[in-house]
Amino acid sequence: MKNLKLIISIFYFLLLISCNQEAKKDQEKEVSLENLKGYPWHIPQTKPDRPLSAANERLYDRYMAPRPQDNELFSQFKYTKLKGFDYSNGDGTESRRDPSKIIKENGKYYVWYTYRKTIKPPVGFGRAHLSTDKIPSTDWDLADIWYATSKDGITWQEQGPAIKRPEKPALGWRSVTTTDILKWKGKYYLYFQAFNEASGTKGDHCPVAAAYADSPDGPWTIVDQEIIPNGESGTWDQYSIHDPYPLVYKGKIYIYYKAAYGVRPEYIVAAGLAIADNPLGPFKKHPLNPLFNSGHETAMFPFKEGIAAIITRDGNENSTIQYAPDGVTFDIASVTALLPFAAGAYVPDAFTSNGNGRGITWGLSHFTGSQGASTGNRRKYSYLARFDCDLSLDLNDPQMKDTRLYLDPEVYFSRKLSKKQLNRIQKENE
C-alpha cells in the first residue's frame, strides 16, 4: 500500500512539473509574439524561421510555392469549341460525353468517348421506368463507345464505333460508357462501365469491363467478365464502379475509379484505386479506399514522382488540384475555378512509369445539363469541348496563372433564385 501511495505521489509531482513547464512555454510564446517583428514586404520563397499563422503555415507546408503564380499545380482553364462533331441541331437525340485521356499514335491524337444516338432524348434518371430498348433513361443510357482522331486537338475526324453494346445477356448489353485507354507492352486496352439495366432503374449500378486490341483503331476484343467488380455488400462501392482511369505507375497498372455512395440526392462521390500486374487483372483494391473525399470524375496524371488529380464538383474539396507523392496520399495542391467536367487530358507520359511526370497542358471535357440551359439543352445531351491549362513542368504561361477571374455579369445572373427561394424571401419580409 505504501508503495502504491508513493507511486501516486510521484505521478502527481511529475504531472505538476509538466503543467508548469507548459504554462511557462505559453508565457514565453506570448512574450515572443509581442516582440515579433512585422512580416516581410517581399513574401519569402522558403518558409521563414519565425512563428506563423495557421494560414501561412499551410502556405509553405501544403503548396508547392507560396504564390499561386509560381505553383506548378495551379492553373486557370480556358475553353475552345471543337470542329468535326454534329449534334442533330441540339434536339437531344445525339450526345458525346466522358472523353478518355488523349494519346498520340501514328502522328495523330486519339480520343474515345460515350456516344449516344437515339430516336428520342432521355426521359430522365428519376423516370427510368419509362425508358425502353429504344428510348434512353439518361444521357449515357443506350450508348456505345466511339472514337475520333485529330492533328491539332481542335478539328476532329470521327472514326465511328470502337466498342458496340454486345447482345443480351452479355456484360454491357444495355450500355457501354465512360471509357479510358491503357497502352501496355504493345497492346491497347479500353476500360469502361458496363450496364445491364437502364441507369436509374435501381441507381447507377454497374461494374467495369474491358476490351483489347493490337492497334488504337481496333478491332477490339471484348472481355466478357468484370475486371473490377463491385464491393461487398455494405461497402462504399457495392453498387457502382465508375470512371475507370488507368495509368502505369511504379511498373504496375493503377486504375483509379469512382463510386457514388449513399442515397440520392444526398449521396457522396469519391474515388479509389485498384492495382494489378496484368491489364486484365486480378485487380486488388487499395485498403485505404476511398482515397478522395470529393470530386465527381477521375482525372489524373503523373507529376514529378507522384500522381496529380483534378477534383471537379462534389464534396468539401471540389475545385482543387491535388497531389500524392506516392499515388495514394492525396492533399490539396491548389484551389482554382471553372475546372473541366469529365476531363480527359493529353498525358504523353501516362504509361512510361519513369517517376518524372511532366504534367498536362490540354485535353477534352464535356458540357451538359445546366451548362446548356440557356440553349434549351436541359440535360438532353452532352457535347465535347477542349480545355487548356498550365499544369506542366515544361510550360510557363503567365496568363494561365492569373488568379483574377473576370466573368460577364450575365454569368452570375444566370444563377438566379428559384421560385421557392423567392417565395421564402417574400415571406421573410412580410
WOMOVEN-V911014 format. One record per residue. N is the residue number from 1. NEAR is the number of other ideal C-beta (glycine too) atoms within 10 Angstrom. D_FIRST is the distance of its C-alpha to the first C-alpha in Angstrom with 2 decimals. Layout:
# WOMOVEN-V911014
[[N	NEAR	D_FIRST] [N	NEAR	D_FIRST]]
This chain:
# WOMOVEN-V911014
[[1	5	0.00] [2	6	3.83] [3	7	5.38] [4	8	5.07] [5	9	6.33] [6	10	8.64] [7	10	9.91] [8	10	10.69] [9	10	12.38] [10	10	14.34] [11	10	15.39] [12	10	16.80] [13	10	18.40] [14	10	20.14] [15	10	21.18] [16	10	22.71] [17	10	24.58] [18	10	25.86] [19	10	27.12] [20	10	28.83] [21	10	30.47] [22	10	31.76] [23	10	33.09] [24	10	34.78] [25	10	36.36] [26	10	37.68] [27	10	39.18] [28	10	40.77] [29	11	42.15] [30	9	43.69] [31	10	45.30] [32	11	46.61] [33	9	48.08] [34	7	49.86] [35	6	51.51] [36	10	52.27] [37	6	55.96] [38	5	57.97] [39	12	58.18] [40	9	61.10] [41	5	64.53] [42	5	65.05] [43	13	62.28] [44	14	60.50] [45	11	61.12] [46	7	57.75] [47	13	54.40] [48	13	54.25] [49	7	51.36] [50	12	50.33] [51	11	48.28] [52	15	50.03] [53	9	50.07] [54	7	48.82] [55	7	52.47] [56	17	53.39] [57	12	50.38] [58	12	51.79] [59	17	55.23] [60	15	54.28] [61	10	51.51] [62	12	53.22] [63	20	56.96] [64	15	59.19] [65	16	60.72] [66	16	60.05] [67	13	63.53] [68	18	64.68] [69	12	68.04] [70	13	66.40] [71	18	64.14] [72	23	65.65] [73	26	64.00] [74	23	65.46] [75	27	68.90] [76	20	71.09] [77	21	73.16] [78	14	76.94] [79	12	78.90] [80	13	82.36] [81	11	84.40] [82	17	85.41] [83	11	88.90] [84	13	89.95] [85	18	88.18] [86	8	89.84] [87	18	88.04] [88	11	90.87] [89	8	91.38] [90	14	87.85] [91	12	88.50] [92	21	85.11] [93	18	86.47] [94	20	85.70] [95	26	82.35] [96	28	80.68] [97	23	76.98] [98	31	73.80] [99	27	75.34] [100	29	73.75] [101	26	72.96] [102	22	76.25] [103	20	77.26] [104	14	80.35] [105	14	82.43] [106	10	86.12] [107	7	86.60] [108	16	85.49] [109	19	82.44] [110	21	81.26] [111	24	79.27] [112	26	78.45] [113	27	77.77] [114	26	77.70] [115	24	81.27] [116	25	82.37] [117	15	85.96] [118	20	86.36] [119	10	89.05] [120	14	86.95] [121	20	83.95] [122	28	80.46] [123	19	79.83] [124	17	76.25] [125	18	72.73] [126	11	72.30] [127	12	75.67] [128	21	75.28] [129	10	76.59] [130	13	79.98] [131	24	80.15] [132	13	82.44] [133	9	83.27] [134	9	85.42] [135	16	83.71] [136	29	80.31] [137	26	77.23] [138	24	75.90] [139	28	77.30] [140	24	75.81] [141	24	76.94] [142	25	79.95] [143	29	79.65] [144	18	80.43] [145	26	79.47] [146	21	82.27] [147	25	82.60] [148	24	84.65] [149	19	85.53] [150	20	86.38] [151	11	87.66] [152	10	86.20] [153	19	83.39] [154	13	85.44] [155	12	88.42] [156	23	87.40] [157	12	89.44] [158	15	88.06] [159	15	88.31] [160	12	87.55] [161	15	84.93] [162	27	82.46] [163	26	80.64] [164	14	82.17] [165	20	80.43] [166	15	80.69] [167	7	82.14] [168	10	80.02] [169	8	77.56] [170	13	76.64] [171	20	73.62] [172	25	74.73] [173	15	77.83] [174	24	77.31] [175	27	76.61] [176	29	75.60] [177	30	74.21] [178	29	72.15] [179	29	72.72] [180	25	71.78] [181	25	73.03] [182	25	71.63] [183	17	73.59] [184	14	72.18] [185	7	74.01] [186	6	77.47] [187	12	76.96] [188	22	76.30] [189	20	73.88] [190	26	73.79] [191	28	70.67] [192	29	71.18] [193	28	70.02] [194	27	71.61] [195	28	72.10] [196	16	73.10] [197	18	73.24] [198	24	74.45] [199	27	71.84] [200	23	70.59] [201	17	71.12] [202	10	67.38] [203	16	66.24] [204	21	67.02] [205	19	65.90] [206	26	66.87] [207	22	65.71] [208	26	67.04] [209	27	70.04] [210	27	71.96] [211	23	75.38] [212	17	76.61] [213	16	79.89] [214	12	81.49] [215	11	82.80] [216	21	81.63] [217	16	84.86] [218	18	83.86] [219	10	84.67] [220	22	81.13] [221	12	79.74] [222	20	77.23] [223	17	74.24] [224	13	73.88] [225	13	70.12] [226	17	67.07] [227	25	65.99] [228	23	62.86] [229	16	61.98] [230	17	60.20] [231	18	56.44] [232	8	54.70] [233	7	54.69] [234	6	52.34] [235	13	52.24] [236	16	53.74] [237	24	56.93] [238	14	57.55] [239	18	61.00] [240	24	62.52] [241	29	62.70] [242	24	65.00] [243	27	66.47] [244	27	65.93] [245	28	66.17] [246	28	66.30] [247	25	65.73] [248	19	65.47] [249	22	62.30] [250	11	60.68] [251	7	63.29] [252	14	62.26] [253	23	63.63] [254	23	61.53] [255	27	62.60] [256	23	61.11] [257	27	61.63] [258	24	60.85] [259	25	59.79] [260	20	60.07] [261	17	57.09] [262	11	56.66] [263	8	59.47] [264	11	62.39] [265	5	62.79] [266	6	59.06] [267	13	58.71] [268	14	57.28] [269	23	59.01] [270	22	57.22] [271	26	57.89] [272	22	56.25] [273	26	57.15] [274	24	58.27] [275	16	58.89] [276	17	61.18] [277	11	63.01] [278	11	66.14] [279	22	68.02] [280	14	68.04] [281	19	64.39] [282	11	62.09] [283	23	60.27] [284	13	56.49] [285	18	55.02] [286	15	52.45] [287	6	48.90] [288	10	48.45] [289	19	51.53] [290	20	52.65] [291	19	52.71] [292	23	54.22] [293	16	53.53] [294	21	57.11] [295	27	60.72] [296	20	63.43] [297	26	64.97] [298	27	64.21] [299	29	65.85] [300	28	64.36] [301	25	65.69] [302	27	64.56] [303	26	63.67] [304	17	62.72] [305	14	60.15] [306	17	59.01] [307	24	60.34] [308	24	61.33] [309	26	61.82] [310	28	63.91] [311	26	61.99] [312	20	64.56] [313	14	63.88] [314	19	60.97] [315	16	57.37] [316	7	55.62] [317	17	56.71] [318	16	60.38] [319	17	63.01] [320	24	60.98] [321	23	61.51] [322	22	58.38] [323	23	57.56] [324	20	55.29] [325	13	55.38] [326	11	54.32] [327	24	56.35] [328	16	53.21] [329	12	51.05] [330	24	53.55] [331	13	53.20] [332	16	55.70] [333	21	58.16] [334	22	60.56] [335	15	61.60] [336	20	65.28] [337	10	67.82] [338	14	70.52] [339	23	68.98] [340	24	71.19] [341	21	70.79] [342	25	70.32] [343	24	70.89] [344	27	72.43] [345	25	72.65] [346	19	74.76] [347	22	72.14] [348	18	74.03] [349	17	70.98] [350	25	69.37] [351	18	69.65] [352	16	69.49] [353	17	65.70] [354	10	66.07] [355	11	63.06] [356	12	65.40] [357	25	66.15] [358	19	68.79] [359	23	68.46] [360	30	71.14] [361	19	74.03] [362	21	75.61] [363	25	75.64] [364	29	76.65] [365	25	74.97] [366	25	76.19] [367	19	76.83] [368	21	76.79] [369	15	75.96] [370	12	75.63] [371	15	76.77] [372	17	80.20] [373	11	80.35] [374	9	83.00] [375	8	85.30] [376	10	84.71] [377	20	82.44] [378	14	79.83] [379	18	77.89] [380	21	81.04] [381	27	80.88] [382	27	79.35] [383	19	81.07] [384	24	80.17] [385	18	80.09] [386	21	79.30] [387	23	76.48] [388	19	76.24] [389	26	73.28] [390	23	71.90] [391	26	68.70] [392	20	70.01] [393	14	69.30] [394	10	73.05] [395	16	74.43] [396	10	74.42] [397	15	75.85] [398	8	74.96] [399	9	76.49] [400	19	73.87] [401	18	71.11] [402	13	72.25] [403	13	69.44] [404	5	71.87] [405	10	73.20] [406	6	76.21] [407	9	77.44] [408	8	80.42] [409	7	79.49] [410	8	80.82] [411	9	77.92] [412	9	75.53] [413	8	77.77] [414	11	77.90] [415	7	74.25] [416	8	75.41] [417	10	73.65] [418	8	74.12] [419	7	75.92] [420	8	72.64] [421	10	71.13] [422	11	74.28] [423	11	74.18] [424	12	70.56] [425	10	71.50] [426	9	74.52] [427	8	72.48] [428	7	69.96] [429	6	72.87] [430	4	74.66]]
